[in-house]
């Protein structure tokens, strides 16, 4: 099925900011820079998105918890590489009322140092492991760069962070693999395409052995990091002296992982499927899956409204999230625009001709194509149409992304693609850190990392030094 065209997506940032407010998702006009208010409709989308993630985590043995917002400076300072990275990004609480605090508190930029002191109390022996916890909370980072709604906030009001503890390095490695599968299932459920890369050594999470990132491509050619997974090794457990008693009666430091997804997951759905008319929501996360709009005609308004109410009852019984729009102060065309902007997957129109023929007119949001069906078969038609929409959205999104991942064998072609913001560029790399950093400098883009979602034999030379290549490396202009 053909999708509605995107006319000028070089202005993606302006489009995104506009639809957040116009579609009732997030209002970014709060009087503190980098903070926004989730509006009722947007909050429902957010809730549906993260419920998918909750279900996936719960089904894989994770337990949801909630840690305090404030972290003592003394705790944050225990892991030197971690605090060194976040120190300038922290918001600090220095006073309680008018009293100067003896120890200042950081509003959590992330929670490794908040969780570690409690793990020291909870983990005693190998019987306590593995321990797999997660929370969905707000975090605070003093972004000195230009803030962007949802994409780069000073208060990240939706942050899912999982923290796991294990007896061995091998167990932690298996947990990293599980986390990657969970994230793949999460993004697949929303038809959001991605690339998975192992982040370069110079740009990994502070305190981690290594980091893995999920990246998507935005319509303007920039990439957006939408999820990360980190093997923390024993860096935090040694800093906080978190040990357990092995089966042999010896004391060993635990091995840890952590992985996070923020409100960018919501931005990803809005971005990947959106078009010139506004948001396009996959039925699985849409707060309203079908909207019923009566088409009034002379003296038949009462009859039409009754038919619409009957359809509403029928769809509710079939567990379709349905909304009947009976607003008398708005013409049908204005209602079409209103609900198209909000991305409701299915529009059902009922007019006098539909009543006469015992039919309904159905419009699918992703293509705006119309069809008619008998009211007696409406439930089955809508359910099948929603499944078809999910499939079509998935195929279109992946095709679009695949077309914007480019493999080149020389620096000049890579520079041209980056300059035009054509998406992700893959080149050969010797594996040397200095070559990787020089690549970023020469090409004017960010190294995303080494692919973890493809396996192929490396044959060729590094585009920087000309030595035998060891890996493929991805670069892009990133948000």
C-alpha positions in Angstrom: 0.0 0.0 0.0 1.3 3.5 -0.8 1.9 5.8 2.1 1.1 9.5 2.3 4.2 11.3 1.0 6.5 13.4 3.1 7.1 16.6 1.0 10.0 18.4 2.7 11.5 16.5 5.6 14.6 18.6 5.8 12.3 20.7 8.1 11.8 17.6 10.3 12.6 19.5 13.5 9.9 22.1 12.9 7.4 19.4 12.0 8.2 17.4 15.1 7.8 20.4 17.5 4.6 21.4 15.8 2.9 18.0 16.0 3.8 17.5 19.6 1.6 20.5 20.6 -1.0 20.4 17.8 -1.7 16.7 18.3 -1.9 17.1 22.1 1.2 15.0 22.9 3.7 17.2 24.7 3.8 21.0 25.5 7.3 22.3 25.5 6.5 25.8 26.6 7.1 25.1 30.3 9.0 28.0 31.9 12.2 26.0 32.5 14.4 25.2 29.5 14.5 21.6 28.6 11.3 20.6 30.4 7.9 19.8 29.0 4.5 18.6 30.0 3.0 15.3 28.7 -0.5 16.2 27.7 -3.3 13.7 28.3 -3.3 12.1 24.8 0.5 12.0 24.6 0.6 10.5 28.1 -1.7 7.6 26.9 0.6 7.0 24.0 3.6 7.0 26.4 1.9 4.6 28.8 1.0 2.2 26.0 4.6 2.3 24.6 6.2 1.6 28.0 3.6 -1.0 28.9 5.0 -3.1 26.0 8.5 -2.7 27.6 7.2 -3.5 31.0 5.6 -6.7 29.8 8.8 -7.8 28.1 10.9 -7.1 31.2 8.4 -8.8 33.5 8.3 -11.9 31.3 12.1 -12.2 31.4 12.4 -12.2 35.2 12.9 -8.5 35.8 11.2 -6.9 38.8 10.1 -3.3 38.8 11.2 -1.1 41.7 11.6 2.6 42.6 14.7 4.2 43.9 15.0 7.8 45.4 15.6 10.7 43.1 18.5 12.2 45.1 22.0 10.7 45.2 24.5 11.8 47.9 27.7 13.3 46.4 29.7 10.9 48.4 28.1 7.9 46.6 28.3 9.5 43.2 32.0 10.1 43.7 32.9 6.5 44.4 33.2 5.5 40.8 35.7 8.0 39.4 35.2 7.6 35.7 31.4 7.7 36.2 31.3 10.9 38.2 33.9 12.5 36.0 31.5 12.1 33.0 28.4 13.3 34.8 29.7 15.9 37.2 29.1 18.9 34.9 25.7 17.5 33.8 24.3 17.1 37.4 21.7 19.3 39.1 22.8 19.7 42.7 20.6 20.2 45.8 22.7 22.4 48.1 20.1 23.6 50.6 17.3 22.2 52.8 15.1 25.2 53.3 17.6 27.9 54.2 20.2 25.5 55.7 23.3 24.7 53.7 23.6 20.9 53.5 26.8 19.3 54.7 26.6 16.9 51.8 25.0 18.0 48.5 22.7 15.8 46.6 22.6 15.1 42.8 19.3 14.7 41.1 19.9 11.4 39.4 21.5 11.6 36.0 21.3 7.8 36.0 21.1 5.4 39.0 24.1 3.1 39.1 25.5 4.9 42.2 22.0 5.0 43.8 21.5 1.3 43.5 25.0 0.2 44.4 24.8 0.9 48.2 21.5 -1.0 48.4 22.9 -4.0 46.5 25.7 -4.1 49.1 22.9 -4.7 51.7 20.8 -7.1 49.6 23.3 -9.4 48.0 24.9 -11.8 50.4 25.4 -15.1 48.6 25.2 -16.8 45.2 21.6 -17.7 46.1 20.7 -14.0 45.8 21.9 -13.9 42.2 20.9 -13.1 39.5 19.1 -10.0 40.6 17.3 -8.2 37.8 15.7 -4.8 38.6 14.3 -2.0 36.6 12.5 1.3 37.1 10.8 3.9 35.0 11.6 7.3 36.4 12.7 10.8 35.5 16.4 11.7 35.3 18.0 15.1 35.2 21.0 16.3 33.0 22.1 19.8 32.6 22.4 19.8 28.9 24.4 22.9 27.8 23.7 22.1 24.1 20.5 23.2 22.4 17.6 21.3 24.0 14.9 19.7 21.8 11.5 18.4 22.9 11.8 14.7 23.9 15.0 14.2 21.9 17.3 16.2 24.2 15.7 17.3 27.5 17.1 18.5 30.8 14.4 16.6 32.6 14.0 13.2 30.9 10.6 12.5 32.3 10.4 8.9 31.0 13.6 6.8 31.5 13.5 3.0 31.8 16.7 1.8 33.4 17.4 -1.9 34.2 20.1 -2.9 36.5 21.2 -6.6 36.9 23.7 -8.4 39.1 25.4 -11.7 38.4 27.8 -14.2 39.8 30.1 -14.4 36.8 31.3 -12.5 33.7 29.7 -15.2 31.5 26.3 -14.7 33.2 26.6 -10.9 32.7 27.4 -11.5 29.0 24.3 -13.7 28.6 22.3 -10.9 30.2 23.6 -8.4 27.7 22.3 -10.8 24.9 18.9 -11.1 26.6 18.7 -7.3 26.9 19.4 -6.9 23.2 16.6 -9.4 22.4 14.2 -7.6 24.7 14.9 -4.3 23.0 14.6 -5.8 19.5 11.2 -7.3 20.5 10.2 -3.9 21.9 11.0 -1.9 18.8 9.7 -4.6 16.5 6.4 -4.4 18.3 6.1 -0.7 17.3 7.5 -1.3 13.8 10.5 1.0 14.5 13.6 0.0 12.4 17.1 0.2 14.0 20.7 -0.7 13.6 22.6 -2.3 16.5 26.2 -1.2 17.1 28.9 -1.7 19.7 29.9 1.8 20.7 33.6 2.9 20.2 35.8 2.7 23.2 36.1 6.5 23.5 32.3 6.9 23.6 31.1 4.1 25.8 29.0 4.6 29.0 31.2 5.8 31.9 32.3 2.9 34.0 31.3 0.2 31.4 33.4 -2.5 29.9 31.6 -1.8 26.6 28.3 -0.3 25.4 25.8 -1.4 22.7 23.4 1.1 21.1 20.2 1.0 19.0 20.1 3.8 16.4 17.3 4.8 14.0 17.4 7.3 11.2 15.3 10.4 11.3 13.7 11.9 8.1 16.3 14.7 8.0 19.1 12.1 7.7 20.4 12.4 11.3 20.5 9.3 13.6 18.8 9.1 16.9 20.1 6.8 19.7 17.0 5.1 21.1 18.4 2.5 23.4 21.6 1.4 25.1 22.9 -1.8 26.8 26.1 -1.8 28.9 28.2 -4.5 30.5 29.5 -2.8 33.6 31.9 -5.7 34.6 33.0 -5.3 38.2 33.7 -1.6 38.1 30.9 -0.5 40.3 30.9 -3.5 42.5 34.6 -3.0 43.3 34.0 0.8 43.9 31.2 0.0 46.4 32.7 -3.3 47.6 29.6 -5.4 46.6 30.5 -9.0 47.2 28.8 -12.3 47.5 29.7 -15.7 49.0 30.3 -18.3 46.3 29.4 -22.0 46.5 32.9 -22.6 47.7 32.5 -20.1 50.5 34.8 -17.5 48.9 34.0 -13.8 48.5 33.7 -12.5 45.0 32.6 -9.1 43.6 29.3 -9.3 41.5 29.2 -8.6 37.8 26.7 -6.0 36.6 24.8 -4.8 33.5 22.5 -1.9 32.9 20.4 -0.9 29.9 18.2 2.1 29.3 15.4 3.5 27.0 14.0 7.0 27.4 11.1 8.9 26.0 12.9 8.9 22.7 11.1 5.6 22.2 7.9 7.6 21.8 9.7 10.1 19.6 10.9 7.1 17.5 7.3 6.0 16.8 6.1 9.5 16.0 9.0 10.1 13.7 9.2 6.8 11.8 5.6 6.7 10.8 4.6 10.3 10.7 3.6 12.2 7.5 2.5 15.6 6.3 -0.8 15.2 8.0 0.6 14.5 11.4 1.1 11.4 13.5 0.5 7.8 12.3 0.2 5.4 15.2 0.5 1.7 15.0 -2.8 0.2 16.3 -0.9 -1.6 19.1 0.0 1.7 20.9 -2.8 3.9 19.7 -5.0 5.2 22.6 -7.9 5.3 20.1 -7.7 2.6 17.4 -10.9 3.7 15.6 -12.9 6.9 15.5 -16.5 7.0 14.4 -17.6 10.2 12.6 -21.2 10.8 11.6 -21.9 12.6 8.4 -25.1 14.5 9.1 -27.7 15.1 6.4 -30.9 17.1 6.7 -33.5 15.2 8.9 -31.4 12.0 9.2 -29.1 13.1 11.9 -30.8 11.2 14.7 -30.9 8.0 12.6 -27.2 8.4 11.7 -26.2 9.1 15.3 -28.0 6.0 16.5 -26.2 3.8 14.0 -22.9 5.3 15.1 -23.7 4.5 18.8 -24.6 1.0 17.9 -21.3 0.6 16.1 -19.4 2.0 19.1 -21.0 -0.6 21.4 -20.2 -3.4 18.9 -16.6 -2.4 18.7 -16.2 -2.0 22.4 -17.5 -5.5 22.9 -14.7 -6.7 20.5 -12.1 -4.8 22.6 -11.4 -2.2 20.0 -10.4 1.1 21.5 -13.1 3.3 19.9 -14.1 6.9 20.1 -17.4 8.3 18.8 -17.1 12.0 17.8 -20.5 13.6 18.2 -19.3 17.2 18.5 -22.0 19.4 17.0 -19.8 22.5 16.6 -17.4 20.9 14.2 -17.9 19.9 10.6 -16.9 16.4 9.4 -13.9 17.7 7.4 -12.6 19.4 10.5 -13.0 16.2 12.5 -11.1 14.3 9.8 -8.2 16.7 10.1 -8.3 16.6 13.9 -8.1 12.8 14.1 -5.6 12.4 11.2 -3.3 14.8 13.1 -3.5 12.5 16.1 -2.8 9.4 14.1 -5.9 7.3 14.9 -5.4 4.2 12.7 -9.0 3.7 11.5 -11.7 6.3 10.7 -15.3 5.1 10.3 -17.7 7.4 8.4 -21.4 6.9 8.6 -23.6 8.9 6.3 -27.1 8.6 4.8 -26.0 6.4 1.9 -24.2 4.1 4.4 -27.4 3.8 6.5 -29.5 2.9 3.4 -27.1 0.2 2.3 -26.3 -1.0 5.9 -22.6 -0.2 5.3 -19.8 1.8 6.8 -17.0 3.7 5.0 -13.5 2.9 6.5 -10.4 5.0 6.0 -7.0 3.8 7.1 -4.7 6.5 8.5 -1.4 5.4 6.9 -2.6 5.5 3.3 -5.9 7.5 3.6 -7.4 4.9 1.3 -11.2 4.3 1.6 -13.2 1.1 1.5 -16.8 0.1 2.4 -18.0 -3.0 4.2 -21.2 -4.3 5.6 -21.8 -3.3 9.2 -22.4 -6.9 10.1 -18.7 -7.6 9.1 -17.2 -4.4 10.5 -15.5 -5.9 13.5 -13.7 -8.6 11.5 -12.8 -6.0 8.7 -11.3 -3.6 11.2 -9.3 -6.3 13.1 -7.9 -7.5 9.8 -7.1 -4.0 8.6 -5.2 -3.2 11.8 -3.1 -6.3 11.3 -2.5 -5.3 7.7 -1.5 -1.8 8.8 1.1 -3.1 11.3 2.6 -5.3 8.5 2.6 -2.4 6.0 4.1 0.1 8.5 6.9 -2.4 9.3 7.8 -3.1 5.7 7.7 0.6 4.7 9.8 1.7 7.7 12.5 -1.0 7.3 12.7 -0.4 3.5 13.1 3.3 4.1 15.9 2.8 6.6 17.7 0.1 4.6 17.8 2.5 1.7 19.7 5.0 3.9 22.5 2.8 5.1 25.3 3.1 2.7 28.5 1.0 2.4 31.4 2.8 0.7 35.1 1.9 0.3 36.6 5.4 0.3 36.7 8.5 2.3 35.5 10.9 -0.4 32.2 9.1 -1.0 31.7 8.9 2.7 32.2 12.6 3.2 29.7 13.4 0.3 27.0 11.2 1.8 27.5 12.7 5.3 27.4 16.2 3.9 24.1 15.5 2.3 22.8 13.9 5.5 22.0 10.7 3.7 21.8 8.6 6.8 24.3 6.0 8.1 27.6 5.4 6.3 29.6 2.2 6.7 33.3 2.1 6.0 36.2 -0.3 6.7 38.3 0.4 9.8 41.6 -1.1 11.2 40.3 -1.0 14.8 42.8 1.6 16.0 41.2 4.2 18.3 43.3 7.0 16.7 42.0 6.1 13.3 38.4 6.0 14.6 38.7 9.4 16.2 40.4 10.8 13.1 37.5 9.5 11.0 35.1 11.5 13.1 37.2 14.6 12.6 37.8 14.2 8.9 34.2 13.2 8.0 32.5 15.6 10.4 30.2 13.0 11.9 29.9 10.7 14.9 31.1 7.1 15.0 28.1 5.0 16.0 30.2 1.9 16.4 30.8 -1.6 15.0 27.8 -3.5 13.6 26.3 -6.2 15.9 23.4 -7.0 13.6 25.4 -8.3 10.6 28.1 -10.9 10.2 30.4 -10.9 7.2 33.9 -11.5 6.2 36.0 -8.3 6.3 38.1 -7.9 3.1 39.8 -4.5 2.4 41.7 -1.7 4.0 41.0 1.0 6.6 39.8 4.2 4.9 42.0 6.3 7.2 45.4 4.6 7.4 45.2 2.1 4.6 46.1 -0.9 6.8 44.2 -4.2 6.7 40.7 -3.6 8.0 39.5 -5.5 11.1 36.0 -4.2 11.3 33.2 -2.3 9.6 32.4 1.0 11.4 29.3 3.1 11.2 29.3 6.9 11.1 26.4 9.4 10.9 25.4 12.9 11.9 23.6 12.2 15.2 21.1 14.0 17.5 
